[in-house]
Amino acid sequence: MKKTLLLATIATLLPSLGLASSSAWIESTGGAVRLVTSGLPDEDGVLRGALEIRLEPGWKTYWKEPGGSGIPPQIEFAPGSLVQGHEIHFPPPVRVDEDYGSWAGYKTSVALPLEIRFAGPSPEKLEGTFFLGICESVCIPFQGEFTFDPGADPDNFAHRVSVEGAFAKLAPEPSEGFQAISAQLEGKVLRVAVEVPPEIEEPQLFVAVENAPVSLPQLQEQRDSETIFSAQLSRLPEPPPSSIYYTLSGDGRSVSGHLALEE
């Protein structure tokens, strides 16, 4: 009787062992990662998802710009997957100070919003790899493979909560009085002027430059109307960058956006 009951239980579980619209958790020292999606691609062929990074207490991971030696979160889809492109979005980071330096990242578990663009109908199976760095007293690379079916369970409530929650934590666009107002590159030195509300006494700026690792910006000068930060590029890319991506934070508030570099 017990054997019959066990076989029946296994039989009921078999359908759930197939591909789902999220990958399995991949575990490593210090944390675990999975990719989850929700819904179906929209009329532009874009599917929303999230790269969930679960961190053990005391472990950290990197933001979009990890500095000269860090590893930012990355995803690669297998060739022939009909994925035309993808974009990882980043919620506001925090400053991480270690003996070996300071960088922008996350000290607790984080879900990075993801948009996947298909060249045609989404396939029944998507495969790929992720690569990122996680840190405790030292930083280690964390790489794994994922497999999922984006259309297997598009109405899954838990997946929708995860994805919508990830997008809800993105910073709003900059606005007058709370934004970067100018950015100049002088050799390898990047200078950025920002304006913040008067109640924010210690603003923090995080910057990313395409194809050029950049240090964590340091506050140089505060005036009545603006605050000046500077950061150091490790090298000058070719062609020269035309804009920066930034997150400006303070007093529990943040904005994120792009700003053109001045000639």
C-alpha positions in Angstrom: 0.0 0.0 0.0 2.8 2.4 0.9 4.7 1.6 -2.3 1.5 2.3 -4.3 1.0 5.6 -2.6 4.6 6.6 -3.2 4.3 5.8 -6.9 1.1 7.8 -7.1 2.7 10.8 -5.4 5.6 10.7 -7.8 3.3 10.5 -10.8 1.5 13.7 -9.6 4.8 15.5 -9.3 6.1 14.6 -12.7 4.5 17.5 -14.6 6.2 20.0 -12.3 9.6 18.5 -13.1 9.5 20.0 -16.6 10.6 23.5 -17.5 9.0 26.4 -15.6 9.0 30.1 -16.4 11.9 30.5 -13.8 15.1 28.6 -13.6 16.2 26.5 -10.6 18.2 28.1 -7.9 22.0 27.8 -8.5 23.9 27.8 -5.2 27.4 28.8 -4.4 29.4 29.8 -1.3 27.7 32.9 0.0 24.5 32.9 -2.1 22.3 31.6 -4.8 21.0 32.9 -8.2 18.0 32.2 -10.4 16.3 33.8 -13.4 12.5 34.3 -13.1 10.1 35.7 -15.8 6.4 36.6 -15.7 3.7 37.0 -18.3 4.3 36.7 -22.0 6.2 39.0 -24.4 4.4 42.3 -25.2 3.6 43.5 -28.7 7.2 44.6 -29.1 8.5 41.1 -28.3 9.8 42.2 -24.8 9.5 39.8 -21.9 10.0 41.1 -18.3 11.9 39.1 -15.7 14.4 39.4 -12.9 17.8 38.0 -12.0 17.3 37.2 -8.3 20.5 37.1 -6.2 20.1 35.6 -2.7 23.0 36.6 -0.4 24.0 35.0 2.9 24.5 37.4 5.8 27.7 39.3 5.4 28.0 38.8 1.7 27.8 41.5 -1.0 27.5 41.8 -4.8 28.3 44.4 -7.3 26.3 47.2 -9.0 26.4 48.0 -12.7 29.8 49.6 -12.3 32.1 47.4 -10.1 35.2 49.5 -10.4 38.5 48.3 -11.9 38.5 44.8 -10.5 34.9 43.8 -9.7 32.5 41.6 -11.7 29.2 43.2 -12.6 26.1 40.9 -13.0 26.0 39.6 -16.6 23.7 37.2 -18.6 24.4 35.5 -21.9 21.8 33.5 -23.8 22.7 30.5 -25.9 23.2 31.0 -29.6 20.1 30.3 -31.7 17.7 31.2 -28.8 15.9 33.9 -30.8 16.9 36.4 -28.2 17.5 39.7 -30.1 18.9 41.5 -27.0 18.4 41.9 -23.3 19.0 44.6 -20.7 19.6 44.3 -17.0 18.4 47.2 -14.8 19.8 48.1 -11.5 18.1 49.5 -8.3 20.0 52.1 -6.3 23.2 50.6 -4.8 24.9 51.5 -1.6 28.6 52.3 -0.9 30.6 49.3 0.2 33.8 50.1 2.1 36.4 47.3 2.4 40.1 47.2 3.4 41.0 46.9 -0.3 38.8 49.8 -1.5 35.3 51.2 -1.9 32.7 50.3 -4.5 29.0 50.4 -5.3 26.9 47.3 -4.7 24.3 45.5 -2.6 24.7 44.2 1.0 21.5 42.3 1.0 19.7 40.0 -1.4 18.6 41.9 -4.6 16.5 41.3 -7.7 17.7 42.9 -10.9 14.9 43.7 -13.3 15.5 42.2 -16.8 14.0 42.8 -20.2 14.5 40.2 -22.9 13.7 41.1 -26.5 12.8 38.3 -29.0 13.3 38.4 -32.7 10.2 36.2 -33.2 7.8 34.1 -31.0 9.4 33.2 -27.7 10.9 29.7 -27.8 9.7 26.9 -25.5 13.2 26.6 -24.0 15.7 29.2 -23.1 19.3 28.4 -22.0 22.1 30.6 -21.0 24.7 31.5 -18.3 25.0 34.2 -15.6 28.3 35.5 -14.3 28.8 37.8 -11.3 30.9 38.4 -8.3 30.0 38.0 -4.6 32.1 39.1 -1.7 32.6 38.5 2.0 36.2 39.2 3.2 37.3 38.4 -0.4 35.4 38.4 -3.7 34.8 35.3 -5.7 33.4 34.7 -9.2 30.0 33.0 -9.4 29.0 31.4 -12.7 26.1 29.1 -13.5 23.8 27.8 -16.3 20.0 28.4 -16.4 17.2 26.8 -18.4 13.6 27.8 -18.4 10.4 28.0 -20.6 9.1 31.6 -20.7 5.6 30.4 -21.6 5.3 27.5 -19.2 3.5 29.3 -16.4 3.0 33.0 -17.4 0.3 33.6 -14.8 2.3 32.3 -11.9 1.4 34.7 -9.0 4.7 34.3 -7.1 6.7 35.0 -10.3 4.7 38.1 -11.0 5.2 39.4 -7.5 9.0 38.8 -7.8 9.2 40.6 -11.2 6.9 43.5 -10.4 8.6 43.9 -7.1 12.0 44.1 -8.8 10.8 46.8 -11.2 9.1 48.8 -8.4 12.5 49.2 -6.7 14.1 51.0 -9.6 14.8 54.7 -8.9 12.6 57.2 -10.7 14.0 59.6 -13.4 15.8 62.7 -12.3 13.9 65.9 -11.9 14.6 69.6 -11.4 16.4 70.1 -8.1 17.5 66.4 -7.8 19.7 65.5 -10.8 23.1 65.6 -12.4 23.4 68.8 -14.3 26.8 68.6 -16.0 29.5 66.0 -16.7 33.0 66.7 -18.1 35.9 64.3 -18.9 39.3 65.9 -18.4 41.8 63.2 -19.5 40.8 60.3 -17.2 39.2 62.5 -14.6 35.4 62.6 -14.7 33.8 65.6 -13.0 30.0 65.7 -12.4 28.0 68.5 -10.9 24.7 67.6 -9.3 21.9 69.5 -7.6 20.0 68.0 -4.6 17.2 69.1 -2.3 18.5 71.2 0.6 17.5 68.6 3.2 20.0 66.1 1.7 23.3 66.9 3.5 25.4 63.9 2.3 24.5 63.0 -1.3 26.1 60.0 -2.9 26.8 59.6 -6.6 27.3 56.3 -8.5 28.4 56.5 -12.1 28.9 54.1 -15.0 30.7 54.9 -18.3 30.4 52.5 -21.2 33.5 50.4 -21.9 35.5 52.2 -19.2 35.8 51.1 -15.6 35.5 54.1 -13.3 36.1 54.6 -9.6 33.5 55.4 -7.0 32.9 59.2 -7.3 34.2 61.3 -4.4 32.6 64.5 -3.2 34.9 67.4 -3.9 32.9 70.6 -3.2 29.5 71.6 -2.0 28.0 75.0 -3.0 24.6 76.5 -2.4 23.2 75.4 -5.7 25.3 72.4 -6.7 27.7 69.7 -5.5 30.8 68.6 -7.4 32.0 64.9 -7.6 35.0 63.5 -9.3 35.9 60.0 -10.4 38.9 58.3 -12.1 38.6 56.2 -15.3 41.1 53.4 -15.5 41.5 54.0 -19.3 40.1 56.0 -22.1 37.8 53.9 -24.4 37.7 54.2 -28.2 35.5 55.7 -29.4 35.3 58.3 -26.5 32.2 58.0 -24.4 29.4 60.4 -25.1 27.3 60.0 -21.9 27.2 58.6 -18.4 24.7 56.6 -16.5 24.2 57.6 -12.9 22.3 57.1 -9.7 22.1 60.0 -7.2 21.1 59.1 -3.7 20.5 60.8 -0.3 18.2 60.8 2.7 16.6 57.5 1.5 15.8 58.9 -1.9 17.3 58.1 -5.3 17.1 59.1 -9.0 18.7 57.4 -12.0 19.3 58.5 -15.5 21.7 59.3 -18.4 23.6 62.6 -18.9 25.5 63.7 -22.0 29.2 64.5 -21.5 30.1 68.0 -22.4 32.6 68.7 -25.1 
